Amino acid sequence: ETMSARWQGMADDGLLGDMKLISISFAPISEVSKYKMEHGIRFDSYADTSFTFVQTYDVTNYPLMVALDGDGNIRWHTFDANLEIDMKEIQATFSM
């Protein structure tokens, strides 16, 4: 079971309440869409094909998973980076 599938399962089981899930991957969006269809993933996904987070924050773990509350504030994330990531920059970059 993949990380994305586990997060989708938690959402399906109501364990995330009203939080909205998104993922950020470096793969082309066409590959992400295919993966989502094959694995029953229904949350929004974004493609970081410019490697913004790899270059800026030394991110070593993709896909990045983010849980947003009803006001759009990031409550949970799975970033594996050497620096703290600015959540406002993430929101601005991906127009959430």
N, CA, C and O atoms as a DFTB+ gen file, in Angstrom:
384 C
 N C O
     1  1       0.838      -1.174       0.000
     2  2       0.000       0.000       0.000
     3  2       0.892       1.251       0.000
     4  3       1.847       1.344       0.771
     5  1       0.572       2.184      -0.855
     6  2       1.366       3.397      -0.968
     7  2       0.941       4.424       0.082
     8  3      -0.129       4.318       0.681
     9  1       1.811       5.425       0.290
    10  2       1.480       6.488       1.221
    11  2       0.206       7.206       0.797
    12  3      -0.646       7.514       1.631
    13  1       0.076       7.469      -0.491
    14  2      -1.121       8.156      -0.989
    15  2      -2.373       7.347      -0.697
    16  3      -3.396       7.905      -0.298
    17  1      -2.300       6.034      -0.893
    18  2      -3.451       5.170      -0.624
    19  2      -3.781       5.156       0.864
    20  3      -4.955       5.135       1.236
    21  1      -2.763       5.167       1.716
    22  2      -3.017       5.209       3.174
    23  2      -3.719       6.505       3.555
    24  3      -4.652       6.493       4.357
    25  1      -3.276       7.629       2.983
    26  2      -3.919       8.905       3.285
    27  2      -5.355       8.918       2.760
    28  3      -6.255       9.428       3.428
    29  1      -5.571       8.363       1.576
    30  2      -6.929       8.308       1.036
    31  2      -7.796       7.455       1.949
    32  3      -8.954       7.794       2.196
    33  1      -7.254       6.357       2.451
    34  2      -7.987       5.496       3.374
    35  2      -8.346       6.219       4.661
    36  3      -9.457       6.062       5.168
    37  1      -7.418       7.010       5.199
    38  2      -7.714       7.775       6.414
    39  2      -8.840       8.772       6.154
    40  3      -9.715       8.959       6.999
    41  1      -8.819       9.411       4.984
    42  2      -9.885      10.358       4.635
    43  2     -11.212       9.615       4.498
    44  3     -12.239      10.076       4.996
    45  1     -11.188       8.465       3.822
    46  2     -12.409       7.675       3.634
    47  2     -12.993       7.205       4.967
    48  3     -14.211       7.116       5.121
    49  1     -12.120       6.907       5.921
    50  2     -12.559       6.428       7.235
    51  2     -12.951       7.568       8.174
    52  3     -13.335       7.321       9.317
    53  1     -12.859       8.809       7.705
    54  2     -13.237       9.957       8.518
    55  2     -12.201      10.363       9.548
    56  3     -12.493      11.159      10.441
    57  1     -10.992       9.825       9.437
    58  2      -9.961      10.108      10.435
    59  2      -9.359      11.500      10.291
    60  3      -8.672      11.967      11.199
    61  1      -9.602      12.168       9.173
    62  2      -9.046      13.503       8.953
    63  2     -10.097      14.597       9.124
    64  3      -9.828      15.769       8.858
    65  1     -11.284      14.216       9.563
    66  2     -12.338      15.203       9.768
    67  2     -12.663      15.937       8.485
    68  3     -12.862      15.325       7.435
    69  1     -12.716      17.265       8.581
    70  2     -13.062      18.056       7.403
    71  2     -11.826      18.544       6.641
    72  3     -11.930      19.404       5.767
    73  1     -10.656      17.990       6.978
    74  2      -9.443      18.429       6.289
    75  2      -9.446      17.976       4.833
    76  3      -9.931      16.895       4.498
    77  1      -8.894      18.826       3.984
    78  2      -8.764      18.534       2.555
    79  2      -7.336      18.071       2.299
    80  3      -6.383      18.719       2.733
    81  1      -7.185      16.954       1.595
    82  2      -5.866      16.440       1.257
    83  2      -5.421      16.947      -0.111
    84  3      -6.233      17.100      -1.024
    85  1      -4.128      17.205      -0.239
    86  2      -3.514      17.451      -1.547
    87  2      -2.160      16.752      -1.546
    88  3      -1.588      16.480      -0.491
    89  1      -1.659      16.466      -2.737
    90  2      -0.307      15.928      -2.852
    91  2       0.464      16.761      -3.858
    92  3      -0.112      17.361      -4.766
    93  1       1.779      16.787      -3.679
    94  2       2.680      17.485      -4.587
    95  2       3.729      16.475      -5.006
    96  3       4.389      15.869      -4.162
    97  1       3.885      16.292      -6.311
    98  2       4.822      15.322      -6.852
    99  2       5.673      15.989      -7.920
   100  3       5.266      16.995      -8.502
   101  1       6.858      15.432      -8.183
   102  2       7.680      15.966      -9.264
   103  2       7.353      15.297     -10.594
   104  3       7.854      15.724     -11.634
   105  1       6.532      14.271     -10.580
   106  2       6.169      13.556     -11.812
   107  2       5.251      14.428     -12.670
   108  3       4.521      15.266     -12.142
   109  1       5.285      14.233     -13.986
   110  2       4.350      14.975     -14.852
   111  2       2.910      14.674     -14.445
   112  3       2.595      13.563     -14.019
   113  1       2.052      15.660     -14.581
   114  2       0.669      15.524     -14.124
   115  2      -0.037      14.358     -14.811
   116  3      -0.934      13.755     -14.222
   117  1       0.351      14.027     -16.050
   118  2      -0.273      12.887     -16.732
   119  2       0.020      11.575     -15.999
   120  3      -0.847      10.707     -15.901
   121  1       1.245      11.434     -15.486
   122  2       1.595      10.229     -14.721
   123  2       0.868      10.211     -13.380
   124  3       0.405       9.167     -12.921
   125  1       0.778      11.384     -12.764
   126  2       0.077      11.483     -11.486
   127  2      -1.389      11.114     -11.670
   128  3      -1.955      10.380     -10.860
   129  1      -2.003      11.621     -12.733
   130  2      -3.419      11.318     -13.007
   131  2      -3.629       9.827     -13.219
   132  3      -4.595       9.256     -12.712
   133  1      -2.735       9.198     -13.959
   134  2      -2.832       7.747     -14.204
   135  2      -2.714       6.977     -12.885
   136  3      -3.489       6.056     -12.628
   137  1      -1.754       7.356     -12.063
   138  2      -1.557       6.710     -10.773
   139  2      -2.811       6.847      -9.904
   140  3      -3.266       5.886      -9.283
   141  1      -3.356       8.069      -9.875
   142  2      -4.543       8.306      -9.057
   143  2      -5.700       7.427      -9.503
   144  3      -6.415       6.873      -8.669
   145  1      -5.892       7.295     -10.806
   146  2      -6.989       6.480     -11.325
   147  2      -6.775       5.008     -10.969
   148  3      -7.717       4.321     -10.574
   149  1      -5.549       4.527     -11.106
   150  2      -5.247       3.123     -10.834
   151  2      -5.392       2.771      -9.356
   152  3      -5.704       1.627      -9.024
   153  1      -5.169       3.748      -8.453
   154  2      -5.169       3.465      -7.022
   155  2      -6.350       4.078      -6.264
   156  3      -6.383       4.035      -5.034
   157  1      -7.308       4.641      -6.980
   158  2      -8.503       5.179      -6.331
   159  2      -8.256       6.419      -5.494
   160  3      -8.947       6.657      -4.504
   161  1      -7.271       7.206      -5.892
   162  2      -6.940       8.432      -5.163
   163  2      -7.833       9.547      -5.697
   164  3      -7.895       9.776      -6.905
   165  1      -8.524      10.240      -4.787
   166  2      -9.478      11.267      -5.210
   167  2      -9.103      12.681      -4.793
   168  3      -9.779      13.629      -5.193
   169  1      -8.045      12.853      -4.001
   170  2      -7.698      14.210      -3.597
   171  2      -6.884      14.911      -4.685
   172  3      -6.335      14.263      -5.577
   173  1      -6.811      16.252      -4.601
   174  2      -6.104      17.046      -5.599
   175  2      -4.609      16.780      -5.561
   176  3      -4.035      16.529      -4.501
   177  1      -3.983      16.840      -6.737
   178  2      -2.544      16.648      -6.844
   179  2      -1.952      17.748      -7.710
   180  3      -2.581      18.227      -8.654
   181  1      -0.733      18.137      -7.370
   182  2      -0.019      19.168      -8.100
   183  2       1.330      18.622      -8.533
   184  3       1.942      17.825      -7.822
   185  1       1.791      19.050      -9.698
   186  2       3.067      18.594     -10.235
   187  2       4.114      19.684     -10.037
   188  3       3.975      20.790     -10.560
   189  1       5.154      19.372      -9.285
   190  2       6.265      20.296      -9.060
   191  2       7.363      19.987     -10.077
   192  3       8.485      19.640      -9.709
   193  1       7.021      20.120     -11.373
   194  2       7.967      19.754     -12.431
   195  2       9.145      20.708     -12.521
   196  3      10.143      20.392     -13.168
   197  1       9.050      21.869     -11.885
   198  2      10.188      22.804     -11.862
   199  2      11.112      22.517     -10.681
   200  3      12.129      23.189     -10.511
   201  1      10.761      21.516      -9.862
   202  2      11.563      21.099      -8.704
   203  2      11.796      22.242      -7.712
   204  3      12.873      22.359      -7.129
   205  1      10.784      23.072      -7.532
   206  2      10.864      24.209      -6.612
   207  2      11.285      23.774      -5.221
   208  3      12.178      24.377      -4.626
   209  1      10.649      22.726      -4.693
   210  2      10.930      22.324      -3.320
   211  2      12.239      21.568      -3.198
   212  3      12.935      21.693      -2.190
   213  1      12.583      20.787      -4.205
   214  2      13.872      20.104      -4.178
   215  2      14.994      21.130      -4.115
   216  3      15.912      21.007      -3.304
   217  1      14.919      22.135      -4.965
   218  2      15.989      23.134      -5.045
   219  2      15.985      24.091      -3.861
   220  3      17.047      24.456      -3.356
   221  1      14.819      24.495      -3.421
   222  2      14.734      25.509      -2.374
   223  2      14.910      24.930      -0.984
   224  3      15.574      25.525      -0.136
   225  1      14.316      23.766      -0.749
   226  2      14.273      23.230       0.605
   227  2      14.987      21.901       0.789
   228  3      14.937      21.321       1.873
   229  1      15.640      21.416      -0.235
   230  2      16.337      20.134      -0.148
   231  2      15.376      19.021       0.266
   232  3      15.700      18.177       1.101
   233  1      14.193      19.040      -0.335
   234  2      13.192      18.008      -0.066
   235  2      13.695      16.686      -0.614
   236  3      14.193      16.620      -1.738
   237  1      13.565      15.643       0.174
   238  2      14.054      14.329      -0.254
   239  2      12.945      13.291      -0.345
   240  3      13.211      12.132      -0.663
   241  1      11.714      13.685      -0.073
   242  2      10.628      12.714      -0.036
   243  2       9.451      13.207      -0.861
   244  3       8.770      14.152      -0.463
   245  1       9.206      12.593      -1.983
   246  2       8.023      12.884      -2.803
   247  2       7.191      11.623      -2.858
   248  3       7.771      10.540      -2.777
   249  1       5.857      11.677      -2.991
   250  2       5.075      12.901      -3.044
   251  2       4.965      13.538      -1.674
   252  3       5.075      12.867      -0.648
   253  1       4.749      14.839      -1.672
   254  2       4.486      15.562      -0.441
   255  2       2.991      15.493      -0.206
   256  3       2.210      15.735      -1.126
   257  1       2.587      15.174       0.991
   258  2       1.172      15.121       1.327
   259  2       0.873      16.260       2.284
   260  3       1.645      16.537       3.202
   261  1      -0.259      16.919       2.056
   262  2      -0.652      18.064       2.871
   263  2      -2.129      17.913       3.232
   264  3      -2.942      17.526       2.392
   265  1      -2.471      18.218       4.483
   266  2      -3.859      18.242       4.921
   267  2      -4.201      19.678       5.321
   268  3      -3.551      20.270       6.182
   269  1      -5.237      20.224       4.677
   270  2      -5.667      21.595       4.930
   271  2      -6.968      21.592       5.716
   272  3      -7.849      20.768       5.471
   273  1      -7.084      22.523       6.668
   274  2      -8.345      22.638       7.381
   275  2      -9.342      23.429       6.539
   276  3      -9.023      23.845       5.425
   277  1     -10.528      23.633       7.057
   278  2     -11.587      24.314       6.319
   279  2     -11.252      25.735       5.918
   280  3     -11.854      26.269       4.986
   281  1     -10.297      26.363       6.603
   282  2      -9.883      27.728       6.276
   283  2      -8.682      27.761       5.350
   284  3      -8.178      28.838       5.031
   285  1      -8.209      26.585       4.907
   286  2      -7.062      26.526       4.005
   287  2      -5.716      26.552       4.704
   288  3      -4.685      26.689       4.045
   289  1      -5.703      26.421       6.033
   290  2      -4.448      26.381       6.768
   291  2      -3.888      24.971       6.767
   292  3      -4.636      24.009       6.943
   293  1      -2.594      24.833       6.574
   294  2      -1.961      23.517       6.554
   295  2      -1.833      23.012       7.988
   296  3      -1.240      23.671       8.843
   297  1      -2.404      21.824       8.237
   298  2      -2.406      21.231       9.575
   299  2      -1.451      20.050       9.691
   300  3      -0.860      19.844      10.752
   301  1      -1.286      19.273       8.632
   302  2      -0.405      18.105       8.634
   303  2       0.347      18.105       7.326
   304  3      -0.170      18.560       6.305
   305  1       1.559      17.597       7.349
   306  2       2.314      17.447       6.107
   307  2       3.366      16.360       6.284
   308  3       3.694      15.975       7.407
   309  1       3.886      15.877       5.176
   310  2       4.863      14.786       5.209
   311  2       6.205      15.214       4.653
   312  3       6.940      14.380       4.125
   313  1       6.546      16.482       4.755
   314  2       7.798      16.947       4.187
   315  2       8.993      16.341       4.908
   316  3       9.037      16.280       6.137
   317  1       9.951      15.899       4.122
   318  2      11.218      15.402       4.640
   319  2      12.277      16.333       4.061
   320  3      12.799      16.091       2.972
   321  1      12.587      17.387       4.788
   322  2      13.497      18.395       4.262
   323  2      14.484      18.803       5.347
   324  3      14.242      18.614       6.539
   325  1      15.600      19.366       4.904
   326  2      16.620      19.799       5.853
   327  2      16.330      21.171       6.443
   328  3      16.956      21.562       7.428
   329  1      15.400      21.900       5.864
   330  2      15.025      23.222       6.359
   331  2      13.529      23.249       6.614
   332  3      12.773      22.489       6.008
   333  1      13.107      24.121       7.507
   334  2      11.677      24.293       7.718
   335  2      11.071      24.929       6.471
   336  3      11.639      25.864       5.907
   337  1       9.928      24.426       6.047
   338  2       9.291      24.914       4.827
   339  2       8.250      25.953       5.177
   340  3       7.469      25.774       6.112
   341  1       8.240      27.046       4.420
   342  2       7.296      28.140       4.622
   343  2       5.948      27.746       4.017
   344  3       5.803      27.707       2.796
   345  1       4.969      27.456       4.866
   346  2       3.675      26.990       4.396
   347  2       2.959      28.035       3.534
   348  3       2.234      27.674       2.607
   349  1       3.152      29.313       3.826
   350  2       2.522      30.356       3.012
   351  2       3.080      30.336       1.595
   352  3       2.352      30.586       0.634
   353  1       4.367      30.040       1.463
   354  2       4.970      29.954       0.132
   355  2       4.397      28.769      -0.637
   356  3       4.150      28.867      -1.839
   357  1       4.190      27.678       0.036
   358  2       3.583      26.515      -0.614
   359  2       2.186      26.873      -1.108
   360  3       1.831      26.575      -2.248
   361  1       1.399      27.508      -0.256
   362  2       0.050      27.883      -0.643
   363  2       0.072      28.838      -1.829
   364  3      -0.745      28.696      -2.738
   365  1       0.989      29.810      -1.844
   366  2       1.074      30.763      -2.950
   367  2       1.548      30.086      -4.225
   368  3       1.033      30.372      -5.306
   369  1       2.523      29.190      -4.111
   370  2       3.061      28.513      -5.292
   371  2       2.004      27.678      -5.999
   372  3       1.956      27.639      -7.228
   373  1       1.165      27.015      -5.228
   374  2       0.197      26.106      -5.814
   375  2      -1.218      26.664      -5.823
   376  3      -2.165      25.921      -6.084
   377  1      -1.382      27.930      -5.550
   378  2      -2.684      28.615      -5.632
   379  2      -3.787      27.829      -4.948
   380  3      -4.815      27.538      -5.559
   381  1      -3.582      27.488      -3.699
   382  2      -4.583      26.727      -2.953
   383  2      -5.657      27.653      -2.434
   384  3      -6.595      27.203      -1.776
